[in-house]
């Protein structure tokens, strides 16, 4: 009897649990089960079972048992249905609701088929809006998955870009019908307004107003904040003024990013696809000295290459030297006269600049010499062996002089002069002719480019080629043979119009699409003297670049001795410091100015160890490195400490320094967009001054005032020192400066 009640009780309890999990059983299905249980109760015992008659249940007992089971069952079901509701009624109501929706949507479909005007239901509009949001979030997730690589966890995060992703998603979720809404996220200059700021609301209000909807920017900002997705970096936001959204970062998040950088090094996420970049820079002329005019192209171009290389691009550094043309006729003719045995004995050309001036003077004054010079050009272009040998001799003398400059400035570059493209020029002319783009003008072959007033001359009246032809051939070779994705020409701004026409011609003929391939002229201003005129010698000649570098070495040594560094540094360390200061100051003085503008060259200013100069920054770097030496910590110990030490950012100066360090990726992204390297110099100076504020306010190493012994090392602050030095070292590397550990 007990087992029966236990069975029935467990059975009904099981049904109750099923109902609680939304698995409704119809009542009709339960009746046979109950009947089976009752039948089991009243079933006579098997004849083979020896049971005493006294133990058999009395019929009255069976009847009572039957009634009890029915009573328990009915009460259980009554209570169960009261809790769960009538399942038939519930499902009937749901079915009727679904049928009404089907009829409504079917009617809308019929209207669409009949091209009748109709007003969609609110539910349909809600579904469309939700669908738009889901699609956007799905695309964000897909893009993140596509860009993610196994090394992403070891790379520095671009916080600004991450915030743009977060706020971009919130803006689209808030206003899905607004096309290309403005997305403006910038670092805050004042700490009281947070760490970053989103200023999109005002621009969005203007866009909505243009569409006929007037919305207060603060309301837009509130809606954006409400739709911010869950993220790992924002602690809180606040709306200020007309609609500024102030963003406060999580300190734990910043601390983890700093630790990751210390453990994995200063590296940015790898590119999804490794692009080919060609940078055309320096480009001196053979048989002429490199002068101060070549300084800017060489320094700026090298720094751009270093930036692209650090970011993971495949970079080809090209030196488009002027090694072909009519001037080589007069040089070869003069070589034949001055060194008649040049084919067997190497001519001792000591000063190629003097040699060039001598030949030019004869060319201008002696008609016979001029005729012979033209004949030499023809024979050179015909590639006669003796004339090719003479040409190579002259080029080799120039290359040796150029290399002296490149060695001083630590420049790596591949020479590919105008002569390289001679055989390709014929193909370029034929291609323009085949497409009907060539016109004849007094014997010249010219090409007019839409939107440009000046035509290109691709063949002269005497049948010779021009700089236009050479530059077109170079552009084509770089696009088709080198398969470049990005081509940068670092040439003075005076050539801006010329390159504008060359690039337009390349697009017109179909060589490249500017939406796919980036071809850009990175122009720069001229170097001025302290009198604000073009930088020249007292005699009015152009300043030789090698003379300038030697003067820099002399002045830097004087500066080091003035500070008595020769008394504390070894002779080897002193020479390293001399070269680091001399060449670093010359480079930094150029790069720290906006390349588009002219700048004044002044040794006194660039060697000043106060302000935004290389001298100040190099000294600041050695000072930071000396802190670790004072604490007797090397890089290995600091890296080991980073594995277990949390970087605390409780002090205002710690927090300011930590955020400044992590802005490095967004600074590089900006430079990649506009190729203005002074932005990196400004950031480097800001980082150095921010570190000084931190070091003056926060003890890194605590010493006994009397004995000078180290009592305490605040390791998390030592890690901030190391992080600062690591970023500064990478900035120096991109700018082409060589810091030293001791100065």
Legacy VTK file of the C-alpha trace (Angstrom):
# vtk DataFile Version 3.0
C-alpha trace
ASCII
DATASET POLYDATA
POINTS 743 float
0.000 0.000 0.000
2.816 2.364 0.893
4.578 1.654 -2.401
1.419 2.476 -4.340
1.020 5.870 -2.712
4.725 6.511 -3.220
4.392 5.647 -6.919
1.371 7.900 -7.435
2.967 10.759 -5.501
6.217 10.582 -7.480
4.253 10.381 -10.701
2.304 13.570 -10.027
5.398 15.369 -8.755
7.194 14.454 -11.977
4.323 15.912 -14.000
4.467 19.082 -11.951
8.179 19.501 -12.684
7.575 19.003 -16.390
4.905 21.682 -16.351
7.219 24.110 -14.557
9.650 23.639 -17.457
6.943 24.577 -19.982
6.322 21.032 -21.161
2.531 20.896 -20.846
0.807 17.495 -20.806
-2.880 17.384 -21.776
-5.172 16.028 -19.071
-6.443 13.273 -21.381
-2.981 11.739 -21.446
-2.942 11.344 -17.658
-6.202 9.367 -17.292
-4.887 6.060 -18.770
-1.893 6.249 -16.494
-4.110 6.659 -13.434
-6.356 3.832 -14.584
-3.331 1.600 -14.997
-2.264 2.399 -11.451
-5.738 1.619 -10.090
-5.921 -1.593 -12.104
-2.614 -2.592 -10.637
-4.069 -1.984 -7.215
-7.158 -4.239 -7.783
-5.459 -6.934 -9.852
-5.835 -10.414 -8.227
-2.684 -12.159 -7.122
-1.135 -14.836 -9.283
-2.288 -18.370 -8.609
1.244 -19.547 -8.343
1.874 -17.221 -5.486
1.351 -18.789 -2.093
-0.338 -16.022 -0.181
-2.424 -16.536 2.906
-6.120 -15.606 2.389
-5.911 -13.472 5.478
-3.396 -11.238 3.680
-5.636 -10.624 0.633
-7.308 -7.174 0.644
-10.987 -7.022 1.480
-13.229 -5.676 -1.363
-14.244 -2.787 0.878
-10.597 -1.922 1.385
-10.042 -1.938 -2.382
-13.026 0.357 -2.883
-11.769 2.814 -0.259
-8.279 2.619 -1.773
-9.781 3.376 -5.214
-11.681 6.403 -3.916
-8.631 7.736 -2.069
-6.501 7.553 -5.210
-9.179 9.330 -7.245
-9.544 11.982 -4.556
-5.807 12.562 -4.342
-5.524 12.643 -8.132
-8.409 15.054 -8.595
-7.152 17.414 -5.906
-3.590 17.242 -7.292
-4.768 18.033 -10.821
-7.035 20.782 -9.590
-4.127 22.459 -7.802
-1.760 21.805 -10.706
-4.087 23.384 -13.295
-4.721 26.354 -11.033
-0.959 27.031 -11.004
-0.313 26.396 -14.688
-3.586 27.612 -16.189
-5.643 25.746 -18.698
-3.141 24.613 -21.385
-5.837 24.266 -24.035
-7.044 27.815 -23.464
-3.486 29.161 -23.417
-2.417 27.522 -26.662
-5.688 28.398 -28.342
-5.129 32.063 -27.505
-1.568 31.934 -28.796
-2.693 30.224 -31.988
-5.364 32.830 -32.607
-2.805 35.620 -32.043
-0.404 34.037 -34.532
-3.194 33.620 -37.089
-4.108 37.297 -36.770
-0.461 38.308 -37.365
-0.242 35.994 -40.376
-3.382 37.526 -41.840
-2.019 41.040 -41.241
1.352 40.321 -42.842
-0.320 38.449 -45.712
-2.429 41.505 -46.423
0.702 43.668 -46.550
2.349 41.213 -48.937
-0.688 41.331 -51.215
-0.537 45.125 -51.206
3.120 44.973 -52.175
2.347 42.590 -55.020
-0.335 44.942 -56.305
2.068 47.939 -55.915
-0.520 49.649 -53.769
0.503 52.290 -51.263
0.246 51.092 -47.722
1.389 52.070 -44.275
3.458 49.337 -42.620
2.439 48.156 -39.178
4.340 49.416 -36.135
5.442 45.870 -35.396
6.957 45.602 -38.862
8.813 48.879 -38.320
10.068 47.668 -34.947
11.263 44.441 -36.527
13.074 46.377 -39.237
14.809 48.619 -36.694
15.848 45.646 -34.591
17.046 43.860 -37.714
19.216 46.861 -38.640
20.800 46.897 -35.200
21.463 43.171 -35.254
23.027 43.375 -38.710
25.317 46.193 -37.595
26.434 44.323 -34.488
26.959 41.182 -36.543
29.159 43.098 -38.988
31.175 44.531 -36.102
31.712 41.033 -34.732
32.665 39.679 -38.153
35.133 42.501 -38.710
36.682 41.915 -35.308
37.040 38.200 -36.009
38.586 38.845 -39.419
41.125 41.290 -38.035
41.979 39.207 -34.991
45.267 37.311 -35.149
47.059 35.032 -32.689
49.378 37.926 -31.729
46.695 40.533 -31.005
46.835 39.833 -27.289
50.522 40.793 -27.282
50.043 44.039 -29.188
49.356 47.526 -27.896
45.738 48.618 -28.131
44.754 51.835 -29.868
42.453 53.165 -27.137
41.100 55.963 -29.309
40.169 53.509 -32.063
38.560 51.159 -29.545
36.477 54.023 -28.158
35.460 54.983 -31.685
34.265 51.413 -32.255
32.236 51.477 -29.028
30.665 54.884 -29.659
30.168 54.143 -33.343
28.079 51.123 -32.401
26.083 53.175 -29.897
25.453 55.943 -32.440
24.204 53.518 -35.079
22.004 51.745 -32.571
20.557 55.098 -31.477
20.042 56.543 -34.963
20.088 53.669 -37.481
18.581 55.800 -40.255
21.292 58.486 -40.082
23.796 58.019 -42.905
27.483 58.465 -42.004
26.985 60.232 -38.671
30.049 62.118 -37.370
32.282 60.135 -35.038
34.591 62.391 -33.027
36.508 60.896 -30.085
39.564 62.798 -28.841
41.764 62.811 -25.722
40.724 65.356 -23.113
43.276 68.040 -22.363
41.932 68.703 -18.861
41.683 65.837 -16.385
38.545 67.242 -14.743
36.632 66.549 -17.963
37.652 62.901 -18.090
40.192 61.043 -20.180
38.533 61.169 -23.614
35.580 63.019 -25.060
32.975 62.187 -27.711
31.715 65.304 -29.503
29.425 63.667 -32.061
26.086 64.876 -30.665
26.370 68.445 -31.978
27.171 67.358 -35.517
24.376 64.789 -35.456
21.908 67.456 -34.314
22.806 69.499 -37.394
22.294 66.478 -39.657
18.896 65.735 -38.116
17.910 69.391 -38.411
18.738 69.291 -42.127
16.322 66.349 -42.401
13.574 68.323 -40.699
13.949 66.872 -37.202
14.982 69.215 -34.421
16.633 67.421 -31.503
18.587 68.882 -28.596
22.232 67.683 -28.722
22.056 66.730 -25.047
19.152 64.390 -25.807
21.235 62.839 -28.577
24.160 62.423 -26.174
21.886 60.794 -23.586
20.579 58.333 -26.152
24.129 57.476 -27.257
25.158 56.804 -23.655
22.075 54.620 -23.107
23.030 52.482 -26.119
26.699 52.037 -25.241
27.503 48.317 -25.530
29.217 46.427 -22.751
32.958 47.073 -22.968
36.146 46.548 -21.052
37.574 50.072 -20.903
34.946 52.665 -19.854
34.466 53.257 -16.129
31.773 55.906 -16.498
30.519 58.690 -18.747
29.003 62.089 -18.096
27.292 64.597 -20.351
28.556 68.161 -20.162
27.722 71.447 -21.843
25.664 71.322 -25.026
26.254 67.586 -25.527
29.869 66.630 -24.863
30.247 63.075 -23.568
33.160 62.888 -21.134
34.701 59.429 -20.889
36.512 58.066 -17.832
38.671 54.986 -18.379
39.027 52.087 -15.967
42.338 52.241 -14.122
42.539 48.458 -13.932
42.195 48.305 -17.708
45.000 50.846 -18.262
47.178 49.014 -15.750
46.727 45.718 -17.611
47.639 47.350 -20.932
50.845 48.748 -19.444
51.763 45.352 -18.001
51.105 43.676 -21.342
53.384 46.171 -23.090
56.187 45.536 -20.607
55.891 41.773 -21.021
55.504 41.696 -24.804
57.406 44.774 -25.928
56.312 47.805 -27.920
54.473 46.298 -30.855
51.296 47.082 -32.741
48.777 44.591 -34.176
50.037 42.959 -37.380
48.464 43.988 -40.666
45.663 41.838 -42.066
47.520 41.917 -45.400
51.124 43.073 -45.752
51.122 45.976 -48.194
53.983 47.028 -50.453
55.227 50.583 -49.877
57.714 52.496 -52.033
59.235 55.708 -50.698
61.157 57.849 -53.199
63.497 60.173 -51.279
66.915 61.877 -51.158
67.470 61.832 -54.968
70.720 63.804 -55.428
72.246 64.416 -58.854
75.325 62.545 -59.996
78.455 64.708 -60.315
77.036 67.252 -57.875
77.538 67.544 -54.130
74.664 66.793 -51.809
73.633 70.119 -50.325
71.336 71.274 -47.542
68.391 71.045 -49.950
68.803 67.248 -49.970
68.858 67.172 -46.173
65.100 67.441 -45.689
64.191 64.824 -48.293
66.743 62.381 -46.865
65.736 62.826 -43.219
61.959 62.927 -43.785
61.980 60.020 -46.246
64.065 57.827 -43.955
61.742 58.491 -41.017
58.671 57.637 -43.110
60.306 54.352 -44.106
61.071 53.566 -40.470
57.438 54.213 -39.555
56.073 51.947 -42.293
58.606 49.242 -41.411
57.655 49.321 -37.730
53.986 48.976 -38.670
54.760 45.842 -40.673
54.691 47.095 -44.276
56.980 45.740 -46.988
59.068 48.855 -47.682
61.292 49.618 -50.663
63.508 52.691 -50.134
64.360 54.192 -53.522
66.979 56.791 -54.406
65.884 58.289 -57.745
69.280 59.815 -58.563
69.822 62.020 -61.603
72.285 59.775 -63.463
71.263 60.393 -67.088
71.002 63.344 -69.430
72.940 65.847 -71.518
75.220 66.891 -68.625
76.995 63.539 -68.898
78.132 64.410 -72.410
80.173 67.373 -71.176
81.482 65.386 -68.177
82.713 62.534 -70.388
84.262 64.947 -72.907
86.074 66.752 -70.091
87.197 63.404 -68.628
88.677 62.394 -71.993
90.660 65.620 -72.194
91.863 65.753 -68.587
92.535 62.019 -68.092
93.144 60.546 -71.569
94.218 57.191 -70.090
91.010 56.852 -68.020
90.222 53.492 -69.664
93.324 51.880 -68.157
94.124 54.080 -65.145
91.426 55.135 -62.676
91.202 58.946 -62.856
92.012 60.711 -59.564
88.943 62.930 -59.437
89.346 64.448 -55.991
86.524 66.969 -55.978
83.697 66.132 -58.355
82.060 69.502 -57.735
85.138 71.298 -59.115
85.294 68.805 -61.982
81.647 69.561 -62.832
82.191 73.335 -62.742
85.211 73.030 -65.054
83.244 71.032 -67.622
80.268 73.395 -67.398
82.498 76.418 -68.009
83.960 74.817 -71.140
80.486 73.804 -72.325
79.241 77.395 -72.050
82.309 79.044 -73.629
83.741 76.566 -76.160
81.531 75.705 -79.173
83.794 72.864 -80.299
83.653 71.350 -76.829
79.861 71.711 -76.814
79.564 69.837 -80.147
81.800 67.064 -78.853
79.744 66.908 -75.642
76.552 66.340 -77.659
78.296 63.597 -79.635
79.283 61.950 -76.343
75.634 61.991 -75.240
74.573 60.210 -78.433
77.283 57.584 -78.049
76.388 57.113 -74.372
72.722 56.601 -75.250
73.874 54.098 -77.888
75.604 52.288 -75.003
79.082 52.160 -76.516
81.314 50.306 -74.004
83.962 53.039 -73.581
81.339 55.674 -72.881
79.418 53.410 -70.504
82.687 52.851 -68.615
83.340 56.591 -68.367
79.768 57.125 -67.175
80.169 54.439 -64.490
83.425 56.023 -63.273
81.741 59.378 -62.763
78.751 57.745 -61.037
81.021 55.761 -58.705
82.825 58.906 -57.552
79.460 60.466 -56.684
78.209 57.335 -54.949
81.215 57.324 -52.615
80.514 60.927 -51.633
76.819 60.242 -51.136
77.588 57.234 -48.958
79.601 59.368 -46.524
76.453 61.376 -45.826
74.258 58.276 -45.601
76.675 56.638 -43.144
76.610 59.683 -40.866
72.807 59.818 -40.871
72.358 56.007 -40.776
70.392 55.939 -44.039
69.632 52.693 -45.867
68.553 53.227 -49.463
68.527 51.466 -52.852
69.791 53.466 -55.824
67.545 53.379 -58.872
68.317 56.348 -61.076
66.782 57.760 -64.214
68.938 55.441 -66.344
67.006 52.458 -64.965
63.837 53.627 -66.725
65.327 54.451 -70.161
64.147 51.243 -71.844
60.690 51.613 -70.281
60.047 55.091 -71.664
59.377 53.817 -75.189
56.625 51.566 -73.851
55.053 54.475 -71.949
54.931 56.675 -75.063
53.435 53.841 -77.125
50.754 53.178 -74.506
49.634 56.812 -74.504
49.644 56.852 -78.316
47.634 53.622 -78.584
44.938 55.127 -76.382
44.770 58.292 -78.467
45.989 60.554 -75.687
48.974 62.108 -77.505
48.869 65.406 -79.400
51.554 66.991 -81.601
52.728 70.498 -80.783
55.529 71.955 -82.937
57.215 68.588 -83.192
56.683 67.693 -79.534
54.444 64.910 -78.299
52.318 66.198 -75.460
49.546 64.839 -73.244
46.755 66.975 -71.803
45.279 65.755 -68.534
41.694 66.705 -67.560
41.648 69.363 -64.878
45.279 70.347 -65.483
46.279 73.441 -67.452
49.863 72.371 -68.159
50.409 69.431 -70.553
53.067 66.766 -70.157
55.823 66.648 -72.776
56.675 62.990 -73.276
58.845 63.385 -76.411
60.872 66.486 -77.313
61.026 67.876 -80.845
64.487 66.277 -81.291
63.064 62.867 -80.338
64.526 62.797 -76.836
62.663 61.997 -73.657
62.003 64.368 -70.748
61.627 64.321 -66.979
57.896 63.865 -67.590
58.577 60.668 -69.530
61.015 59.428 -66.898
58.607 60.062 -64.023
55.720 58.403 -65.885
57.899 55.364 -66.574
58.958 55.255 -62.913
55.335 55.436 -61.741
54.274 52.668 -64.105
57.182 50.426 -63.107
56.404 50.851 -59.421
52.728 50.059 -59.883
52.990 47.114 -62.269
56.408 45.559 -61.706
56.876 46.311 -58.013
53.115 45.938 -57.404
53.140 48.804 -54.915
50.055 49.536 -52.825
51.469 52.853 -51.601
53.922 55.151 -53.412
55.256 58.218 -51.581
57.391 60.897 -53.260
59.372 62.930 -50.710
60.294 65.887 -52.902
60.247 69.640 -52.211
56.919 71.452 -52.508
58.120 73.303 -55.603
57.520 70.081 -57.556
53.914 69.831 -56.366
52.286 70.855 -59.656
54.509 68.507 -61.651
53.561 65.477 -59.543
49.911 66.478 -59.544
49.888 66.240 -63.357
51.912 62.991 -63.361
49.493 61.329 -60.928
46.453 62.585 -62.850
47.909 61.150 -66.072
48.430 57.793 -64.364
44.783 57.743 -63.299
43.570 58.887 -66.725
45.326 56.057 -68.528
44.036 53.549 -65.978
47.239 52.614 -64.189
45.714 52.927 -60.736
42.568 53.804 -58.821
43.219 56.334 -56.014
40.523 54.620 -53.936
42.629 51.449 -53.973
46.242 52.569 -54.416
47.734 55.480 -52.506
50.067 57.639 -54.606
51.095 60.803 -52.805
53.558 63.681 -52.979
54.879 64.464 -49.494
56.194 67.947 -50.160
58.306 70.051 -47.823
59.483 73.637 -47.440
62.999 75.021 -47.783
65.745 75.376 -45.173
66.331 78.989 -44.155
69.284 80.655 -42.505
68.930 82.688 -39.344
68.405 85.722 -41.577
65.187 84.016 -42.806
66.636 83.671 -46.314
67.653 80.506 -48.155
70.421 78.791 -46.218
73.723 79.570 -47.971
77.381 80.124 -47.180
78.775 83.629 -46.656
79.971 83.607 -50.249
76.432 82.868 -51.396
77.067 79.244 -52.344
74.783 76.391 -51.366
75.903 74.772 -48.103
77.501 71.373 -48.672
75.738 68.762 -46.577
78.962 67.076 -45.483
80.343 70.401 -44.231
77.145 70.884 -42.236
77.439 67.469 -40.580
81.091 68.028 -39.678
80.183 71.369 -38.119
77.516 69.581 -36.093
80.089 67.112 -34.747
82.381 69.932 -33.666
79.620 71.860 -31.905
78.212 68.814 -30.115
81.635 67.964 -28.694
82.002 71.547 -27.482
78.607 71.250 -25.784
79.523 67.981 -24.054
82.813 69.395 -22.790
81.020 72.512 -21.593
78.934 70.224 -19.370
82.122 68.351 -18.349
80.826 65.076 -19.731
84.334 64.290 -20.950
85.320 63.844 -17.284
82.722 61.154 -16.521
82.447 59.314 -19.837
84.984 56.960 -21.351
86.503 58.063 -24.696
84.289 55.549 -26.503
81.155 56.740 -24.667
82.077 60.350 -25.404
82.321 59.719 -29.157
78.976 57.892 -29.138
77.378 60.776 -27.274
78.954 63.267 -29.694
77.511 61.538 -32.770
74.137 60.950 -31.097
73.792 64.633 -30.200
75.193 66.030 -33.471
73.227 63.983 -35.970
70.217 63.557 -33.691
69.868 67.312 -33.258
70.090 67.960 -37.009
67.438 65.324 -37.735
65.123 66.341 -34.922
65.315 70.045 -35.789
63.953 69.151 -39.218
61.365 66.564 -38.167
59.976 68.610 -35.267
58.739 71.253 -37.721
55.729 70.763 -39.953
57.358 69.532 -43.163
55.048 71.679 -45.292
56.560 74.856 -43.835
60.021 76.370 -44.214
62.215 76.178 -41.127
65.201 78.114 -39.811
68.412 76.132 -39.368
70.210 77.140 -36.159
72.862 75.069 -34.403
72.440 77.135 -31.235
68.735 76.286 -30.985
69.027 72.624 -31.885
71.840 72.018 -29.366
69.953 73.748 -26.550
69.102 71.209 -23.832
65.935 73.087 -22.888
62.639 72.836 -24.725
61.567 70.563 -27.552
65.011 69.625 -28.866
66.855 66.370 -29.395
69.448 67.418 -26.816
66.781 67.714 -24.097
65.081 64.451 -25.054
68.314 62.460 -25.247
69.317 63.741 -21.806
65.846 62.889 -20.452
66.143 59.349 -21.802
69.531 58.721 -20.183
68.137 60.102 -16.920
65.294 57.567 -16.957
67.701 54.724 -17.662
69.916 55.862 -14.785
67.024 55.355 -12.314
67.021 51.619 -13.004
70.801 51.503 -12.592
70.442 53.294 -9.242
67.997 50.592 -8.116
70.339 47.910 -9.500
67.633 46.644 -11.856
68.301 45.414 -15.366
65.740 44.679 -18.091
65.430 41.011 -17.136
64.596 41.844 -13.515
62.097 44.501 -14.572
60.359 42.094 -16.923
60.178 39.469 -14.189
58.728 42.064 -11.821
56.081 42.964 -14.409
54.774 39.388 -14.234
53.790 39.729 -10.578
53.574 43.460 -9.802
50.367 45.372 -10.351
50.984 48.859 -11.742
49.155 51.205 -9.394
47.793 54.424 -10.854
46.386 56.058 -7.735
48.475 59.229 -7.856
47.353 61.846 -10.390
50.811 61.937 -11.980
50.925 58.139 -12.255
47.543 58.159 -13.979
48.565 60.964 -16.341
51.811 59.213 -17.299
50.123 55.836 -17.817
47.566 57.316 -20.217
50.243 59.278 -22.081
52.312 56.125 -22.641
49.330 54.290 -24.115
48.537 57.053 -26.629
51.496 55.887 -28.743
49.432 53.709 -31.165
46.915 56.465 -31.911
49.753 58.935 -32.580
51.244 56.579 -35.162
47.834 56.076 -36.774
47.468 59.831 -37.235
50.921 60.096 -38.835
50.108 57.192 -41.126
47.129 59.183 -42.390
48.794 62.577 -42.977
52.554 61.742 -43.046
53.324 64.680 -40.729
56.131 63.468 -38.486
56.236 66.533 -36.245
53.228 64.966 -34.479
55.524 62.221 -33.182
58.053 64.823 -32.004
55.327 66.715 -30.141
54.176 63.479 -28.491
57.735 62.529 -27.537
58.270 65.911 -25.892
54.918 65.628 -24.080
55.872 62.169 -22.805
59.234 63.421 -21.526
57.711 66.402 -19.703
54.903 64.237 -18.273
57.523 61.842 -16.941
59.372 64.743 -15.310
56.154 65.745 -13.513
55.705 62.152 -12.356
59.308 61.761 -11.190
59.226 65.032 -9.246
56.034 63.995 -7.409
56.388 60.226 -6.966
59.339 58.509 -5.307
60.598 55.592 -7.370
63.653 54.804 -5.251
63.820 55.917 -1.617
67.277 56.410 -0.124
68.628 57.097 3.326
69.334 60.832 3.536
72.566 60.315 5.473
74.119 57.182 4.005
72.587 57.390 0.530
71.746 53.692 0.640
68.581 52.488 -1.064
65.892 51.750 1.531
62.904 51.050 -0.658
62.109 50.447 -4.317
58.560 51.196 -5.417
58.478 48.572 -8.118
55.249 49.646 -9.823
56.796 53.075 -10.376
59.979 51.517 -11.690
57.782 49.705 -14.198
56.291 53.047 -15.252
59.854 54.312 -15.775
60.653 51.295 -17.935
57.446 51.687 -19.960
58.266 55.356 -20.600
61.812 54.543 -21.694
60.566 51.783 -24.012
58.171 54.126 -25.810
60.799 56.874 -26.042
63.297 54.406 -27.516
60.799 53.376 -30.190
60.049 57.021 -31.006
63.783 57.677 -31.365
64.078 54.686 -33.676
61.270 55.911 -35.954
62.790 59.403 -36.052
66.235 57.981 -36.814
67.878 59.119 -33.563
70.403 56.949 -31.705
70.050 57.339 -27.921
72.848 56.296 -25.582
72.633 54.787 -22.118
75.047 57.328 -20.643
75.583 60.934 -21.636
LINES 1 744
743 0 1 2 3 4 5 6 7 8 9 10 11 12 13 14 15 16 17 18 19 20 21 22 23 24 25 26 27 28 29 30 31 32 33 34 35 36 37 38 39 40 41 42 43 44 45 46 47 48 49 50 51 52 53 54 55 56 57 58 59 60 61 62 63 64 65 66 67 68 69 70 71 72 73 74 75 76 77 78 79 80 81 82 83 84 85 86 87 88 89 90 91 92 93 94 95 96 97 98 99 100 101 102 103 104 105 106 107 108 109 110 111 112 113 114 115 116 117 118 119 120 121 122 123 124 125 126 127 128 129 130 131 132 133 134 135 136 137 138 139 140 141 142 143 144 145 146 147 148 149 150 151 152 153 154 155 156 157 158 159 160 161 162 163 164 165 166 167 168 169 170 171 172 173 174 175 176 177 178 179 180 181 182 183 184 185 186 187 188 189 190 191 192 193 194 195 196 197 198 199 200 201 202 203 204 205 206 207 208 209 210 211 212 213 214 215 216 217 218 219 220 221 222 223 224 225 226 227 228 229 230 231 232 233 234 235 236 237 238 239 240 241 242 243 244 245 246 247 248 249 250 251 252 253 254 255 256 257 258 259 260 261 262 263 264 265 266 267 268 269 270 271 272 273 274 275 276 277 278 279 280 281 282 283 284 285 286 287 288 289 290 291 292 293 294 295 296 297 298 299 300 301 302 303 304 305 306 307 308 309 310 311 312 313 314 315 316 317 318 319 320 321 322 323 324 325 326 327 328 329 330 331 332 333 334 335 336 337 338 339 340 341 342 343 344 345 346 347 348 349 350 351 352 353 354 355 356 357 358 359 360 361 362 363 364 365 366 367 368 369 370 371 372 373 374 375 376 377 378 379 380 381 382 383 384 385 386 387 388 389 390 391 392 393 394 395 396 397 398 399 400 401 402 403 404 405 406 407 408 409 410 411 412 413 414 415 416 417 418 419 420 421 422 423 424 425 426 427 428 429 430 431 432 433 434 435 436 437 438 439 440 441 442 443 444 445 446 447 448 449 450 451 452 453 454 455 456 457 458 459 460 461 462 463 464 465 466 467 468 469 470 471 472 473 474 475 476 477 478 479 480 481 482 483 484 485 486 487 488 489 490 491 492 493 494 495 496 497 498 499 500 501 502 503 504 505 506 507 508 509 510 511 512 513 514 515 516 517 518 519 520 521 522 523 524 525 526 527 528 529 530 531 532 533 534 535 536 537 538 539 540 541 542 543 544 545 546 547 548 549 550 551 552 553 554 555 556 557 558 559 560 561 562 563 564 565 566 567 568 569 570 571 572 573 574 575 576 577 578 579 580 581 582 583 584 585 586 587 588 589 590 591 592 593 594 595 596 597 598 599 600 601 602 603 604 605 606 607 608 609 610 611 612 613 614 615 616 617 618 619 620 621 622 623 624 625 626 627 628 629 630 631 632 633 634 635 636 637 638 639 640 641 642 643 644 645 646 647 648 649 650 651 652 653 654 655 656 657 658 659 660 661 662 663 664 665 666 667 668 669 670 671 672 673 674 675 676 677 678 679 680 681 682 683 684 685 686 687 688 689 690 691 692 693 694 695 696 697 698 699 700 701 702 703 704 705 706 707 708 709 710 711 712 713 714 715 716 717 718 719 720 721 722 723 724 725 726 727 728 729 730 731 732 733 734 735 736 737 738 739 740 741 742
